[in-house]
Amino acid sequence: MNWNMAAEEKFKLLINKMPIFLRATASAQVSKKAQSLAAADNRSEITEKDMVDAFFAETPFGFQGLMKNDLVNVGIDYTKYGHAK
């Protein structure tokens, strides 16, 4: 499955903001979830929305505040995808 180029760039930026020991696991889990979300909609491209929804689904609630800050810092308004501030 292919990534939208802009979404993939932001995905990489977000993964690189994580502690190094979490990056590989987080990258695999979020990527897998984003792929499943796109596939569920019968699409062959992962969009920014898929990526954002995957981060919210795979990030434990206690760490979502930090994740939200990181999303904003890379230029993503996650609220437009239905996630609360």
Secondary structure, 3 states (H helix, E strand, C coil): CEECHHHHHHHHHHHHCCCHHHHHHHHHHHHHHHHHHHHHCCCCEECHHHHHHHHHHHCCHHHHHHHHHHHHHCCCCHHHHCCCC
